[in-house]
Amino acid sequence: MGRADQLRLSRRADLAALAVALLDDGGVAVDDFCSYVWTAIEIETDTVISGGRFGEGPAR
């Protein structure tokens, strides 16, 4: 197997779009990477909190 077979595509963009759509009428979201409570605006603008974006842990 080549390296291309071992790579995993990120679905973070799809997850973020879904979260923004679900939060259209208000509310907040949480993810598995930090205890921060995200708003739709923060998700949509890729705001970085504690080194990570919504749906994505901190860069190492």
Secondary structure, DSSP 8 states (H G I E B T S, - for coil): --HHHH-----HHHHHHHHHHHTTTS--B--SS-S--B-HHHHHTT--BTTB-TTS----
